Amino acid sequence: MERIERPYYPIIYVRGYAMTRDEIVETTSTPFMGFEAGSTKMRQAQDGSIIKFVFESPLIRLMKDHDYRDVYEFGAERRSKVSPRCIVIHRYYDPADPAFGDGKTPSIIEAATSLGRRIEELRDSVCGDNATLRRDFRVYLVAHSMGGLICRCLLQNPDVASAQTRALVDKVFTYATPHNGIEVGGFNIPNLLSINDLNNFNRTNMGKYLKVPKDKVNTLGSSTFPPERLFCLIGTNSRDYAAAHGLSSFAVGALSDGLVRIANAYVEGAPRAFVNRAHSGYFGIVNSEEGYQNLVRFLFGDTCATAQLEINALPFPPEIEAARKRGKKIESSYYIEATVAPRGAYTYELTSRTQANQCAVRRSYEEMFNADGSVRKSASPPVLFSVFLDSSRIMAGSEIAFSIDLAVCNAGYEVDGALFLKNHIPGEYLFRNTLVLFAKPDGAGGWRLRYVWADDQWAGGAKNEAELDAARRKAIGINQQAPNVFDIPLRSAKGFEANMKLALSTWQ
């Protein structure tokens, strides 16, 4: 039997929702239920020509890049001597296809229960009776859309599987999962709408199978599964979701992937990334380079980087400041943009929160500052990103390197309730620059960090050191495990002042 080598555990893929009987039959007729789907797009090359960019699919890339393999042999699934580096498809829809079952569509609880059994069967197939292998056995769950709710049902509902079975799940990666339900026209799908199991996405029903209150369905509840080990990849492209001839995208609206609203696509306390991809289809989130790069870094990477932005000063334009001093009531809000890409990336970003993609962080002035311009004690610094990196993928030098495009701009001013337009300049930013970070462990449990502002200097010539005493820093970030936190000052000639608190931690 092959040895289990962390972090290369078996991967179980759980596909998303199939609405109609025809869609169910279509998916059960395929061996990998969409995980094998790739995409071919056009992009502009260095010489200006337009060329094809081929993404071969997550399945093929995992096989080529990380030596994974499927479990099919001679037209059937192997049930013994299965490699730990295997990719298994949870075929929970098979019973709903009259060719394979009784034609009855399984409920979320039934699909989660069978997923628990599938994990136990896989452990037996990989480990046999070998006690050491059985002790070391773990699985990764990778899920699209409703598949993520099935995974959460397994982890959160004690009636679905034993604690021992749930403990075999090491990490969960979700693509475009409606963790807080689906809304159409601003309203959650009604519980009464049971046709084609659409009520799976009603919060009252979700609360029942996830074992949480209906107003907390995007939490892990009393589950012992750590939220930092559940990654949420969020799509922000509502325009290219073609399901129902575009009616879904129209009904759900912007600020979504065409089916799931951005605000409903994450679990509270879990790391998340934002990519400009639709829920599915040719521009879909699963068959994308962005999705794959986040997946492999979360599963196999060794470094986590999380950043928050503490804004200390937000200047007003001269006319607005003069009005404020005259006692006028000023209301304003701001967009905070952050895009992160690792060194060597040419065709993808790990996360991108921008106005253009309708997913920038938005904060009102009143949320951050008092009327006199002092910072509110209750102000909550927004999380800019939480990305995972892999030192084994370093292509130059000995440091992990990644860039962060940062920008802060005003979304509009109101003076005594009237929109101030007279001197409004579109695209006028309070701050905009690209920060390039170079990080490596210092050998003593901490990190060494250097950085450069790439709009001002060549990134390769970074000289300034930001080696801060970790002992006097308080760890921050959604993972709450960062041993080092670095303060990086942000300043502009307009008077904008902030600190980006970057938390670095080892991962796995």
C-alpha positions in Angstrom: 0.0 0.0 0.0 1.1 3.5 -0.8 2.1 5.8 2.1 -0.1 8.7 3.0 2.0 11.9 2.5 0.6 15.0 4.0 -0.7 17.3 2.4 -1.7 15.1 -0.5 -4.9 13.5 0.9 -7.7 12.0 -1.2 -10.0 14.6 -2.7 -13.8 14.1 -2.9 -15.6 16.4 -5.3 -19.2 17.2 -4.5 -21.1 18.8 -7.4 -23.8 21.4 -7.2 -27.5 21.5 -7.8 -29.3 19.9 -10.8 -32.8 21.4 -11.1 -34.6 19.2 -13.6 -34.7 15.5 -14.3 -32.9 16.1 -17.6 -30.1 17.9 -15.8 -29.8 15.1 -13.3 -29.6 12.5 -16.1 -27.1 14.6 -17.9 -24.8 14.8 -14.9 -25.1 11.1 -13.8 -24.1 10.2 -17.4 -20.7 11.7 -16.9 -17.8 10.1 -14.9 -16.6 13.3 -13.2 -19.8 15.4 -12.9 -18.2 18.6 -14.2 -14.9 18.5 -12.4 -13.3 17.6 -15.7 -14.7 20.6 -17.5 -12.1 23.1 -18.8 -12.4 26.4 -20.7 -10.8 28.1 -23.6 -10.6 31.9 -23.6 -8.9 34.6 -25.6 -6.3 36.9 -24.1 -3.8 39.5 -25.4 -0.2 38.4 -25.6 2.9 40.4 -25.0 3.3 41.2 -28.7 -0.3 42.5 -28.9 -1.7 39.5 -30.7 -4.9 37.7 -29.5 -4.2 34.1 -28.5 -6.0 31.2 -26.9 -5.6 30.5 -23.2 -6.6 26.9 -22.4 -7.5 25.8 -18.9 -7.5 22.1 -18.9 -9.8 21.6 -15.9 -9.2 21.1 -12.2 -9.1 17.3 -12.6 -6.4 17.2 -15.3 -4.3 19.9 -13.6 -4.3 18.0 -10.3 -3.2 14.9 -12.2 -0.5 16.7 -14.1 0.8 19.1 -11.4 0.4 17.0 -8.2 0.3 13.3 -9.4 -3.3 12.7 -8.5 -5.3 10.0 -10.3 -8.9 8.8 -10.6 -10.3 5.6 -9.1 -11.8 4.1 -12.3 -10.5 0.8 -13.8 -12.1 -1.4 -16.4 -15.3 0.7 -16.4 -15.8 0.5 -12.6 -14.5 2.1 -9.4 -11.7 0.4 -7.7 -12.6 -0.7 -4.2 -9.2 -1.9 -3.0 -5.6 -0.7 -3.2 -6.6 2.8 -4.0 -3.9 5.4 -4.0 -4.1 8.1 -1.3 -3.6 10.7 -4.1 -6.9 10.0 -5.6 -9.9 12.0 -6.8 -13.3 10.6 -6.1 -16.6 11.9 -7.2 -19.5 11.8 -4.7 -22.3 10.6 -7.1 -25.2 11.5 -4.8 -27.5 12.1 -7.7 -27.3 8.6 -9.1 -30.4 7.3 -7.2 -32.4 10.1 -8.8 -31.6 8.7 -12.3 -34.0 5.8 -13.1 -31.1 4.1 -14.9 -29.2 3.8 -11.6 -31.8 4.1 -8.8 -35.4 4.6 -7.9 -35.7 8.0 -9.5 -36.1 9.8 -6.1 -33.9 12.9 -5.6 -32.0 12.6 -2.3 -32.4 15.3 0.3 -29.5 17.3 1.6 -29.4 15.1 4.7 -29.5 12.0 2.6 -26.7 13.2 0.3 -24.6 14.2 3.4 -25.2 10.8 5.0 -24.0 9.0 1.8 -21.0 11.3 1.7 -20.1 10.1 5.2 -20.3 6.5 4.1 -18.3 7.4 1.0 -15.5 8.7 3.2 -15.5 5.6 5.3 -15.5 3.4 2.2 -12.6 5.4 0.8 -10.6 5.0 4.0 -11.1 1.2 3.8 -10.1 1.2 0.1 -6.9 3.2 0.8 -5.8 1.8 4.1 -7.2 -1.7 4.4 -6.4 -3.0 7.8 -3.2 -1.1 8.2 -3.4 0.7 11.5 -0.8 3.3 10.7 -2.5 4.3 7.5 -6.0 4.4 9.1 -4.6 6.7 11.8 -3.1 9.1 9.2 -6.0 9.0 6.8 -7.8 12.3 6.1 -9.8 13.7 3.1 -10.3 17.0 1.4 -13.8 17.9 0.4 -14.1 20.2 -2.7 -17.6 21.3 -3.6 -19.4 23.5 -6.0 -22.6 25.4 -5.1 -25.1 23.2 -3.2 -22.3 20.6 -2.8 -20.8 22.9 -0.2 -24.1 22.7 1.8 -23.9 19.0 1.6 -20.4 19.1 3.1 -21.5 21.4 5.8 -24.5 19.2 6.7 -22.0 16.4 7.1 -19.8 18.5 9.4 -22.6 20.2 11.4 -25.5 17.8 11.7 -24.6 15.1 14.3 -27.4 12.9 13.1 -25.7 12.5 9.7 -22.3 10.9 10.6 -20.3 10.0 13.7 -17.8 12.3 15.2 -15.1 9.9 14.1 -16.2 10.2 10.5 -16.4 14.0 10.6 -12.9 14.1 12.1 -11.6 12.5 8.9 -12.3 15.8 7.0 -9.1 17.9 7.0 -10.2 20.8 4.8 -13.2 22.0 2.8 -13.0 24.2 -0.4 -16.2 25.6 -1.7 -16.8 27.3 -5.1 -19.8 29.7 -5.2 -21.7 28.0 -2.4 -24.9 29.8 -1.2 -23.8 29.6 2.5 -26.5 32.1 3.5 -29.1 30.9 1.0 -30.3 32.2 -2.4 -32.2 35.4 -2.9 -34.3 36.3 -5.9 -35.5 39.9 -6.3 -34.1 40.6 -2.8 -36.1 37.9 -1.1 -34.9 34.5 0.2 -36.4 31.6 -1.8 -39.6 30.6 0.1 -39.7 27.4 2.1 -43.0 26.5 0.4 -41.2 26.4 -3.0 -40.4 22.7 -2.9 -40.6 22.1 -6.6 -37.3 20.7 -7.8 -36.0 21.0 -4.2 -35.5 24.8 -4.5 -36.3 25.1 -0.8 -32.9 23.6 -0.1 -31.8 27.3 -0.2 -34.5 28.6 2.1 -32.9 29.7 5.4 -35.5 28.1 7.6 -34.9 24.8 5.8 -31.2 25.3 5.8 -31.2 25.9 9.6 -32.9 22.5 10.1 -30.3 20.4 8.1 -27.3 22.5 9.3 -28.5 22.5 12.9 -28.2 26.3 13.3 -30.8 29.1 13.8 -32.3 30.3 10.5 -30.6 33.7 11.0 -27.2 32.1 11.4 -27.1 29.6 8.5 -23.7 31.0 7.3 -22.1 29.8 10.5 -20.7 26.4 11.6 -22.8 26.5 14.7 -21.7 24.1 17.4 -19.6 22.1 15.0 -16.0 21.6 16.1 -14.7 22.0 12.5 -12.4 25.1 12.5 -13.8 27.8 10.1 -10.2 28.7 9.0 -10.1 25.3 7.3 -13.2 26.0 5.1 -12.4 28.2 2.1 -15.0 30.2 0.3 -14.3 31.2 -3.3 -16.8 33.9 -4.3 -17.8 34.7 -7.9 -18.4 38.3 -8.9 -19.4 38.0 -12.5 -23.2 38.2 -12.8 -23.2 39.2 -16.5 -22.0 35.9 -18.0 -24.2 33.5 -16.1 -26.3 32.1 -18.9 -28.6 29.7 -17.0 -32.3 30.0 -17.8 -31.4 32.1 -20.8 -30.1 34.9 -18.5 -33.2 35.1 -16.4 -31.4 34.0 -13.3 -28.8 36.6 -13.6 -31.5 39.2 -14.2 -33.6 38.1 -11.2 -30.7 37.8 -8.8 -29.1 41.0 -10.0 -25.6 42.6 -9.7 -23.4 42.0 -6.7 -23.6 38.3 -7.5 -22.2 35.5 -9.6 -25.5 35.3 -11.5 -27.1 33.0 -8.9 -25.5 33.5 -5.5 -25.2 37.0 -4.1 -21.7 38.0 -2.9 -23.0 38.7 0.6 -24.4 35.1 0.8 -21.4 33.2 -0.5 -19.2 32.8 2.6 -19.2 31.2 6.1 -18.6 33.6 9.0 -15.0 33.5 10.1 -13.8 31.5 7.1 -11.1 32.7 4.6 -12.5 33.9 1.3 -11.4 35.1 -2.1 -13.2 37.0 -4.8 -12.8 36.2 -8.5 -14.5 37.7 -11.5 -16.2 34.5 -12.6 -19.8 33.4 -13.0 -21.6 30.7 -11.1 -21.1 28.2 -13.9 -20.9 27.9 -17.6 -18.1 28.9 -20.0 -17.1 31.7 -17.7 -17.7 29.6 -14.6 -15.8 29.6 -11.3 -14.9 25.9 -11.2 -13.4 25.7 -14.7 -11.2 28.7 -14.1 -7.5 29.2 -13.6 -8.3 31.5 -10.6 -10.3 28.8 -9.0 -7.6 26.2 -9.5 -4.8 28.4 -8.2 -6.7 29.2 -5.0 -7.6 25.5 -4.6 -4.1 24.1 -4.7 -2.6 26.8 -2.5 -5.3 26.2 0.1 -4.9 22.4 0.0 -1.1 22.1 -0.4 0.3 25.5 0.4 2.3 26.4 3.6 1.7 30.1 4.2 -1.3 32.2 5.0 -1.3 36.0 4.5 -4.2 38.0 5.9 -4.5 41.8 5.8 -6.7 44.4 7.5 -6.8 48.1 6.8 -6.8 50.6 9.7 -7.7 54.0 8.3 -6.5 56.9 10.4 -7.3 59.9 8.3 -9.8 60.4 5.4 -9.4 64.0 4.0 -12.2 65.8 2.4 -11.8 67.9 -0.8 -11.3 71.6 0.0 -14.9 72.5 -0.9 -16.4 69.7 1.3 -14.0 70.5 4.2 -15.1 74.2 4.0 -18.7 73.2 4.1 -18.1 70.9 7.1 -16.4 73.8 9.0 -19.5 75.9 8.2 -21.6 73.4 10.1 -23.0 71.6 7.1 -23.9 67.9 7.5 -21.5 65.9 5.4 -22.2 62.3 4.4 -19.8 60.2 2.3 -18.8 56.6 1.7 -15.7 55.0 0.3 -14.7 52.0 -1.8 -11.6 50.0 -0.7 -10.1 47.9 -3.5 -7.5 45.1 -3.1 -6.2 42.7 -5.7 -3.6 40.0 -4.8 -1.4 38.0 -7.2 1.6 35.8 -6.5 4.9 36.3 -8.3 4.9 34.6 -11.7 1.1 35.0 -12.2 0.3 36.1 -15.7 -3.2 35.0 -16.4 -4.9 35.1 -13.0 -5.2 36.8 -9.6 -5.9 35.0 -6.3 -8.5 37.6 -5.2 -9.8 40.8 -6.7 -12.2 43.2 -4.9 -12.8 46.2 -7.2 -15.5 48.7 -8.1 -15.4 47.4 -11.6 -16.4 43.9 -10.4 -18.9 45.4 -7.9 -17.3 43.7 -5.0 -15.0 46.4 -3.4 -15.2 46.8 0.4 -17.6 49.7 1.1 -17.5 51.8 4.3 -19.3 55.0 5.2 -17.4 57.9 6.9 -19.7 57.6 9.9 -18.7 53.9 10.4 -15.1 54.9 10.7 -14.9 58.5 12.1 -16.7 60.8 14.4 -17.9 64.2 13.2 -14.7 65.9 14.4 -12.6 63.6 12.3 -11.3 61.3 15.2 -11.4 57.6 14.7 -14.4 55.8 16.2 -13.6 53.4 18.9 -16.2 51.0 17.4 -14.6 51.2 13.9 -14.0 47.7 12.5 -11.0 47.5 10.2 -12.1 45.7 7.0 -10.3 42.4 6.0 -8.7 43.1 2.7 -7.8 39.5 1.8 -6.8 36.2 3.2 -4.7 34.3 0.7 -2.7 31.1 0.8 0.8 30.7 -0.7 3.2 27.9 -1.4 7.0 28.2 -0.8 7.5 25.2 -3.0 6.4 27.3 -6.0 9.0 29.9 -5.5 10.6 30.5 -9.0 13.3 33.1 -8.0 15.2 33.7 -4.9 14.2 32.2 -1.5 11.3 34.5 -0.6 7.6 34.2 -1.2 6.6 37.2 -3.2 3.2 38.6 -4.0 1.7 41.9 -5.1 -1.3 43.9 -3.7 -3.0 46.5 -5.7 -4.5 48.9 -3.2 -6.9 51.7 -3.8 -9.3 53.9 -1.8 -11.7 56.3 -3.4 -14.8 58.2 -2.5 -18.2 56.9 -3.6 -19.8 60.3 -3.4 -20.5 63.3 -1.0 -23.7 64.7 0.3 -23.9 68.1 1.8 -27.1 68.7 3.9 -28.7 65.8 2.0 -27.9 67.0 -1.5 -25.5 65.1 -3.7 -22.4 67.2 -4.3 -21.6 67.0 -8.1 -20.3 70.4 -9.1 -16.6 69.6 -8.7 -16.9 65.8 -8.6 -14.0 64.2 -10.6 -14.7 60.6 -11.5 -11.8 58.2 -10.7 -10.2 60.6 -8.2 -8.6 58.3 -5.6 -7.5 59.2 -2.1 -4.8 56.5 -2.4 -3.7 54.1 -5.1 -0.4 52.1 -5.4 0.9 48.5 -5.7 2.6 47.0 -2.8 5.0 44.1 -3.4 5.9 42.0 -0.4 8.8 39.5 0.0 8.5 37.2 3.0 10.4 34.2 4.4 10.6 32.5 7.8 13.4 33.7 10.1 14.2 30.3 11.4 13.1 31.2 14.9 9.3 30.9 14.5 8.9 34.3 13.1 9.1 36.0 9.7 11.2 38.5 7.8 9.4 40.9 5.6 10.5 43.5 3.1 8.4 45.5 0.7 8.4 48.1 -2.0 5.8 50.4 -3.5 5.9 49.3 -7.1 4.4 52.4 -8.6 7.4 54.3 -7.3 10.3 51.8 -7.5 11.3 48.6 -9.4 10.0 45.7 -7.4 13.2 43.7 -7.8 15.1 46.4 -6.1 13.3 46.4 -2.8 15.6 47.6 0.0 13.4 48.7 2.9 13.1 46.3 5.7 9.9 45.8 7.8 11.2 43.3 10.4 9.0 44.0 13.4 9.2 42.5 16.9 6.5 39.9 16.8 6.4 39.7 20.6 4.9 43.2 20.9 2.4 42.6 18.2 -1.1 41.2 18.7 -2.1 38.6 16.2 -5.0 39.5 14.0 -6.9 38.1 11.1 -9.8 35.7 10.6 -7.5 32.7 11.3 -6.5 34.1 14.7 -3.2 32.1 14.5 -0.8 34.5 12.9 2.5 34.5 14.9 3.7 37.7 13.1 1.8 40.9 12.3 3.4 43.8 10.4 2.3 47.4 10.2 2.8 48.9 6.8 2.0 52.6 6.5 -0.1 54.0 3.7 0.2 57.7 3.0 -0.8 60.1 0.2 -0.2 63.8 -0.6 -3.9 64.4 -0.2 -3.7 63.6 3.5 -4.9 60.0 3.5 -3.3 57.9 6.3 -3.7 54.3 7.1 -1.9 51.2 8.3 -2.2 47.8 6.6 -1.8 45.1 9.2 -0.4 42.0 7.5 -0.5 38.8 9.4 1.7 35.9 8.2 1.5 32.4 9.5 2.5 28.9 8.6 -0.3 26.9 7.1 -1.1 23.1 7.2 
